[in-house]
């Protein structure tokens, strides 16, 4: 890097630091959240004694965890053997600590903690302990059934490793391995009882953060989810829905999600791995960059624009290490407000990650220029007018060292969505 490039990067970094210091985003009065919440047991791998994995089948869990650590790849293993999974949960019952998990649960607790006055979390089949934990954190837990929450505890195992160094690179957040049951106690759908009272469930709610659709298994269920998205919109004209994606390694389920659910939402959120899976499902997979590996920032922006066009949604948000990319269909009355919501989301993620310092990626000016190289000149920092669409590219504020990674994506997506004034 020559002196001129270094000066440009320094100037651009200062612009963004100033924006981070002076921008704020407003919160809605009422948010509806569904459908998956559970109890996460957060376990530091370094704190485990050697014999922890000595239970029947524990060697397979250890092997998968070691592979995740070796490749520094954040992974989730959906366990399809209920008996084995119960043994695994029992084996780690004395280790780590518990907190609310599941995309909906994490988002609900986070939004209530941010100060949203009324957060309603609808979780079919919610366990009693999880409902109590939500209530204790200021969330109103809702169940779609007449019967009370079940007594069986719904626990997922979250193994975290690394995160002690001061490095700032793309691997510092890829430090967790999750083991969770393949089946879920409740489908991410309203039952007949809940549908009858749907207007009262979402009244005054202008935002609905929805997740857990990976637990649907048939086309009939996906079609019902599509009908229910329509029903929510009819119940409240001001209601805007967001579907948060998750890594799905089942092509048929991903295809049904992409065909029936995602296009019916007002907003979709994903990370870079989920973005590539959606692209592939749409038959629009981009060629890898020269030499293979991950898409560079410009490739990610091109991929977001392609998915946005194919899905036809109002809003598509990509959160990835170092930057956020947001595409909005025009008209959009407050692009600065949408950009500021992304920065508010980055600050929220920093708080959750728990580091001591807040930094931008080194050379952030070059990274942003590379990401936007196929776009027209920005109309203001981070905002690009592309005719029928507005594109926002914002550098993420990063927490160093990262002490916690579970739930960062859900924190970013939920904050950016509910604070976006679209």
VOGU-3710 file (C-alpha; in Angstrom, 3 decimals, decimal comma):
1> xxxxxxxxxx> 0,000/0,000/0,000  1,457/3,398/-1,011  1,180/6,627/1,009  -1,807/7,873/-1,011  -3,755/4,632/-0,511  -2,897/4,687/3,182  -4,171/8,251/3,505  -7,414/7,324/1,710  -7,989/4,402/4,070  -7,308/6,566/7,111
11> xxxxxxxxxx> -9,734/9,226/5,878  -12,454/6,682/5,112  -12,008/4,984/8,468  -12,396/8,340/10,219  -15,608/9,066/8,273  -17,121/5,794/9,442  -15,947/6,214/13,016  -17,630/9,620/13,075  -20,820/8,130/11,654  -20,765/5,398/14,292
21> xxxxxxxxxx> -20,384/8,010/17,017  -23,235/10,234/15,854  -25,904/8,004/14,320  -28,778/6,427/16,159  -31,726/4,250/15,219  -35,237/4,333/16,654  -37,007/1,289/18,074  -40,595/0,225/17,320  -43,173/-0,061/20,077  -44,088/-3,708/19,503
31> xxxxxxxxxx> -42,308/-6,613/17,794  -43,606/-10,113/17,110  -41,007/-12,909/17,113  -41,388/-16,590/16,149  -40,937/-19,528/16,023  -37,912/-21,329/17,497  -36,653/-20,815/21,035  -34,856/-23,306/23,239  -32,248/-23,472/25,988  -28,614/-23,280/24,890
41> xxxxxxxxxx> -25,940/-24,839/27,050  -22,814/-22,775/26,280  -19,684/-24,891/26,847  -16,070/-23,725/26,629  -14,110/-26,593/25,087  -10,921/-25,603/26,948  -12,716/-26,091/30,275  -13,802/-29,693/29,648  -12,044/-32,624/31,389  -10,647/-35,316/29,052
51> xxxxxxxxxx> -13,246/-37,962/29,923  -16,310/-35,810/29,115  -16,889/-37,584/25,786  -16,624/-41,121/27,227  -20,385/-41,817/27,037  -21,701/-44,177/24,293  -21,467/-42,323/20,985  -19,401/-39,512/22,455  -16,481/-40,289/20,154  -18,572/-39,239/17,136
61> xxxxxxxxxx> -19,441/-35,937/18,802  -15,775/-35,414/19,655  -14,735/-36,202/16,062  -17,151/-33,643/14,623  -16,096/-31,028/17,167  -12,409/-31,626/16,364  -13,135/-31,198/12,650  -14,851/-27,875/13,351  -11,858/-26,745/15,425  -9,373/-27,922/12,768
71> xxxxxxxxxx> -11,093/-26,008/9,961  -12,250/-23,124/12,164  -15,673/-23,496/10,584  -18,791/-22,625/12,564  -20,935/-25,734/12,133  -24,180/-27,241/13,390  -24,865/-30,960/13,622  -28,546/-31,918/13,548  -28,629/-35,193/15,507  -31,307/-37,643/14,316
81> xxxxxxxxxx> -30,890/-40,212/17,129  -33,029/-39,021/20,105  -31,558/-41,558/22,548  -27,997/-40,509/21,738  -28,910/-36,858/21,964  -30,387/-37,320/25,460  -27,162/-39,039/26,550  -25,114/-36,138/25,181  -27,238/-33,545/26,983  -26,906/-35,497/30,246
91> xxxxxxxxxx> -23,130/-35,806/29,806  -22,678/-32,034/29,662  -25,291/-31,093/32,229  -22,650/-30,075/34,777  -20,589/-27,983/32,354  -20,928/-24,464/31,034  -24,029/-22,353/31,578  -27,495/-22,047/30,084  -29,178/-19,158/28,316  -31,938/-18,582/25,807
101> xxxxxxxxxx> -31,171/-20,083/22,400  -32,848/-20,509/19,041  -32,966/-17,700/16,498  -36,321/-16,415/17,738  -35,399/-16,753/21,408  -32,088/-14,934/20,995  -33,696/-12,158/18,953  -36,593/-11,736/21,404  -34,355/-11,420/24,465  -31,990/-9,098/22,638
111> xxxxxxxxxx> -34,745/-6,779/21,410  -36,336/-6,593/24,853  -32,914/-5,786/26,317  -32,431/-3,031/23,735  -35,584/-1,369/24,977  -38,400/-2,468/22,667  -41,384/-1,980/25,028  -43,409/-4,994/23,875  -41,749/-8,156/22,515  -44,049/-11,121/21,895
121> xxxxxxxxxx> -42,368/-14,457/21,213  -44,582/-17,185/19,764  -43,030/-20,657/20,164  -45,157/-23,752/19,425  -44,363/-26,505/21,924  -42,229/-24,245/24,114  -40,872/-25,901/27,241  -41,854/-24,466/30,609  -38,302/-23,549/31,617  -37,697/-21,683/28,357
131> xxxxxxxxxx> -40,979/-19,779/28,738  -39,962/-18,731/32,245  -36,522/-17,607/31,045  -38,129/-15,479/28,316  -40,546/-13,932/30,787  -37,725/-13,120/33,195  -35,982/-11,217/30,387  -38,970/-9,027/29,607  -40,445/-11,087/26,752  -44,085/-12,161/26,533
141> xxxxxxxxxx> -43,965/-15,902/25,668  -46,854/-17,118/23,530  -47,805/-20,702/22,737  -50,155/-21,657/19,960  -51,849/-24,446/21,865  -54,507/-24,384/24,548  -52,451/-26,732/26,732  -49,680/-25,248/28,923  -45,972/-25,449/27,963  -44,443/-28,910/28,201
151> xxxxxxxxxx> -42,172/-29,941/31,074  -39,399/-31,560/29,023  -36,383/-29,268/28,729  -35,361/-28,445/25,135  -31,579/-28,043/25,243  -29,041/-27,467/22,455  -25,296/-27,898/23,029  -23,078/-24,986/21,926  -19,332/-25,642/22,083  -17,157/-22,534/21,856
161> xxxxxxxxxx> -13,395/-22,568/21,334  -10,652/-20,022/20,670  -11,537/-16,345/20,895  -8,645/-15,407/23,190  -6,341/-13,781/20,663  -6,214/-10,246/19,322  -6,318/-11,256/15,654  -8,730/-9,416/13,390  -9,539/-11,725/10,512  -12,377/-13,800/9,152
171> xxxxxxxxxx> -11,632/-16,803/11,362  -12,075/-15,139/14,735  -15,843/-15,624/14,728  -15,809/-19,141/13,293  -15,271/-20,692/16,693  -18,334/-22,667/17,643  -19,865/-26,067/17,060  -23,538/-26,714/17,805  -25,207/-30,066/18,382  -28,998/-29,903/18,245
181> xxxxxxxxxx> -31,850/-32,387/17,801  -33,024/-32,862/14,223  -36,668/-32,813/15,238  -38,323/-29,869/16,958  -41,161/-30,137/19,499  -43,268/-27,635/17,565  -43,447/-26,742/13,866  -42,893/-23,055/12,958  -46,579/-22,618/12,194  -49,682/-21,243/13,865
191> xxxxxxxxxx> -52,215/-23,907/14,807  -55,956/-23,349/14,300  -56,346/-21,834/17,774  -53,587/-19,292/17,126  -54,847/-18,462/13,634  -58,247/-17,588/15,085  -56,646/-15,022/17,365  -53,924/-13,883/14,959  -55,095/-10,246/14,821  -54,784/-9,957/18,602
201> xxxxxxxxxx> -51,344/-11,640/18,567  -49,819/-9,106/16,202  -51,918/-6,024/16,887  -49,720/-2,912/17,177  -46,723/-4,953/15,943  -45,071/-3,296/12,947  -42,275/-5,869/12,708  -42,270/-9,669/12,739  -38,929/-11,514/12,992  -39,552/-15,127/11,909
211> xxxxxxxxxx> -37,222/-18,131/11,929  -37,147/-21,900/12,358  -38,498/-22,841/8,926  -35,754/-25,462/8,613  -37,981/-27,699/10,735  -40,665/-27,908/8,034  -40,411/-31,113/6,023  -43,198/-31,313/3,423  -44,452/-29,117/0,611  -47,833/-28,958/2,338
221> xxxxxxxxxx> -46,177/-27,430/5,421  -44,280/-24,886/3,346  -47,463/-23,927/1,507  -49,184/-23,466/4,871  -46,302/-21,237/6,013  -46,820/-19,177/2,847  -50,540/-18,828/3,569  -49,780/-17,768/7,122  -47,406/-15,030/5,966  -50,300/-13,711/3,865
231> xxxxxxxxxx> -52,615/-13,964/6,887  -50,243/-11,881/9,021  -50,158/-9,172/6,391  -53,967/-9,159/6,165  -54,301/-9,005/9,957  -52,235/-5,808/10,142  -51,467/-3,677/7,065  -48,518/-2,016/8,861  -46,942/-5,391/9,711  -43,617/-6,175/7,967
241> xxxxxxxxxx> -42,220/-9,714/8,098  -38,590/-10,823/8,085  -37,438/-14,411/7,555  -34,017/-15,209/8,979  -32,234/-17,991/7,136  -30,158/-20,830/8,530  -27,718/-23,209/6,884  -29,789/-26,047/5,394  -27,903/-29,020/3,938  -31,060/-30,673/2,551
251> xxxxxxxxxx> -31,561/-29,562/-1,056  -35,275/-30,356/-1,216  -36,103/-28,449/1,977  -33,980/-25,501/0,867  -35,739/-25,499/-2,510  -39,176/-25,377/-0,864  -38,058/-22,600/1,479  -36,729/-20,597/-1,466  -39,829/-21,205/-3,574  -42,679/-20,861/-1,079
261> xxxxxxxxxx> -41,546/-18,864/1,955  -38,753/-16,399/1,227  -40,541/-14,554/-1,647  -43,581/-13,978/0,597  -41,630/-12,109/3,284  -40,976/-8,375/3,209  -37,383/-8,936/4,300  -34,823/-11,770/4,270  -31,586/-12,057/6,238  -28,628/-14,411/5,710
271> xxxxxxxxxx> -24,900/-14,850/6,104  -22,478/-15,555/3,258  -22,798/-19,354/3,508  -26,601/-19,179/3,415  -26,421/-16,701/0,530  -24,488/-19,181/-1,588  -26,932/-21,973/-0,752  -29,887/-19,779/-1,775  -28,096/-18,847/-5,004  -27,550/-22,500/-5,798
281> xxxxxxxxxx> -31,175/-23,321/-5,027  -32,249/-20,569/-7,431  -30,028/-21,994/-10,155  -27,896/-18,840/-10,061  -24,735/-20,114/-8,421  -21,847/-17,758/-9,114  -18,467/-19,118/-10,207  -15,918/-19,117/-7,384  -13,237/-16,425/-7,463  -9,888/-17,259/-9,100
291> xxxxxxxxxx> -8,086/-19,805/-6,966  -11,316/-20,952/-5,289  -12,247/-20,028/-1,743  -14,895/-17,581/-0,625  -16,423/-14,815/-2,690  -14,627/-11,490/-2,332  -16,643/-8,425/-1,240  -17,540/-7,520/-4,839  -18,720/-11,087/-5,447  -20,862/-10,955/-2,326
301> xxxxxxxxxx> -22,521/-7,731/-3,472  -23,209/-9,234/-6,898  -24,684/-12,321/-5,222  -26,939/-10,201/-2,964  -28,216/-8,244/-5,980  -28,927/-11,492/-7,842  -30,832/-13,077/-4,947  -32,765/-9,853/-4,317  -33,888/-9,750/-7,938  -34,865/-13,439/-7,985
311> xxxxxxxxxx> -36,816/-13,396/-4,702  -38,545/-10,090/-5,370  -38,529/-9,088/-1,696  -38,510/-5,494/-0,497  -35,378/-5,916/1,598  -32,414/-8,349/1,591  -29,695/-8,145/4,239  -26,354/-9,971/4,170  -24,319/-9,948/7,368  -20,782/-11,234/6,995
321> xxxxxxxxxx> -17,476/-10,677/8,733  -16,404/-7,051/8,385  -19,305/-5,637/6,350  -23,090/-5,605/5,983  -24,820/-5,353/2,608  -28,460/-4,261/2,368  -30,539/-4,010/-0,817  -33,892/-2,210/-0,831  -36,464/-2,037/-3,589  -37,432/1,548/-4,316
331> xxxxxxxxxx> -39,198/3,658/-3,281  -37,395/3,943/0,043  -38,105/7,140/1,932  -35,185/7,090/4,386  -32,025/5,380/3,068  -29,941/7,058/5,768  -32,201/5,494/8,388  -31,678/2,056/6,821  -27,914/2,566/6,839  -27,992/3,769/10,443
341> xxxxxxxxxx> -29,925/0,627/11,417  -27,023/-1,465/10,084  -24,600/0,457/12,262  -26,849/0,059/15,277  -26,864/-3,674/14,583  -23,057/-3,764/14,482  -22,859/-1,992/17,841  -25,329/-4,478/19,309  -23,222/-7,398/18,030  -20,110/-5,885/19,616
351> xxxxxxxxxx> -21,886/-5,735/22,960  -22,851/-9,406/22,653  -19,356/-10,496/21,528  -17,925/-9,050/24,748  -14,535/-7,806/23,634  -12,591/-4,910/25,145  -12,105/-2,832/21,982  -14,205/-1,753/18,994  -12,344/-1,714/15,681  -12,886/-1,630/11,928
361> xxxxxxxxxx> -11,123/-4,080/9,648  -7,669/-2,812/8,584  -7,813/-1,226/5,133  -11,585/-0,833/5,352  -11,557/1,856/2,667  -10,098/-0,556/0,116  -12,542/-3,276/1,182  -15,537/-0,980/0,685  -14,313/0,295/-2,669  -13,761/-3,275/-3,810
371> xxxxxxxxxx> -17,251/-4,283/-2,667  -18,850/-1,385/-4,565  -16,734/-1,510/-7,700  -19,688/-2,566/-9,902  -21,963/0,134/-8,443  -22,354/3,797/-9,269  -20,674/6,403/-7,073  -22,198/6,647/-3,573  -24,766/9,392/-3,053  -23,553/9,575/0,544
381> xxxxxxxxxx> -21,260/7,325/2,600  -22,350/3,703/2,204  -25,450/4,481/0,088  -25,665/3,696/-3,634  -28,545/4,548/-5,973  -28,928/1,744/-8,515  -32,100/2,905/-10,251  -34,862/0,617/-9,011  -32,835/-0,377/-5,959  -30,874/1,255/-3,183
391> xxxxxxxxxx> -27,764/-0,539/-1,928  -26,152/0,062/1,458  -22,652/-1,235/2,232  -21,517/-0,578/5,790  -18,324/-1,626/7,573  -19,060/-3,635/10,677  -17,700/-2,461/13,976  -15,852/-5,460/15,427  -15,291/-6,540/19,009  -11,748/-7,618/19,909
401> xxxxxxxxxx> -11,099/-10,163/21,270  -14,294/-12,045/20,484  -15,435/-13,825/23,636  -18,800/-15,031/22,392  -20,046/-15,858/18,908  -23,348/-17,716/19,402  -26,267/-15,536/18,347  -24,260/-12,727/16,737  -25,976/-13,167/13,370  -29,446/-13,154/14,944
411> xxxxxxxxxx> -28,534/-10,041/16,939  -27,351/-8,238/13,798  -30,310/-9,244/11,634  -33,026/-8,560/14,197  -31,632/-5,146/15,162  -31,133/-4,008/11,574  -34,624/-5,165/10,616  -36,660/-3,687/13,459  -34,775/-0,362/13,336  -35,039/-0,024/9,549
421> xx> -37,682/2,667/8,854  -39,008/1,056/5,666
//
